[in-house]
């Protein structure tokens, strides 16, 4: 059976050093383009209205109306979060990564 590539980049979100152990809170490092409610509405209308001339006539009005509303940015990608606690010596062996730096973690089921 061919195994799927499972190594994922995680960004260190928080680091706790107790002196003996180090706990890293990681979140999936995903680049997202901000998506607004206005863009979602314009896309929905664009999909519903099939006539090109009608689209060209109503689009400026819709954009003007929607731009007058407060913008809400939506991130639609559910991120994986991992918490790892390790002995401080192991943490030092992996290069003492800090908050904001990335780690690559390979997650897969052992057979």
JOKAMO-V994974 format. One record per backbone hydrogen bond with DSSP energy under -1.0 kcal/mol. CO is the residue of the C=O (numbers start at 1). NH is the residue of the N-H. Records with the same first field share a line. If there is no record, write none. Layout:
CO=NH  NH
This chain:
8=105
9=29
10=103
11=27
12=100
14=25
16=23
20=88
21=18
22=86
23=16
24=84
25=13  14
26=82
27=11
28=30
35=74
36=40
37=41
38=42
39=43
40=44
41=45
42=46
43=47
44=48
45=49
51=55
52=56
53=57
54=58
55=59
58=62
59=63
60=64
61=65
62=66
63=67
66=69
72=37
74=35
80=28
82=26
84=24
86=22
87=91
88=92
89=93
90=94
91=96
92=95
98=101
101=12
103=10
105=8
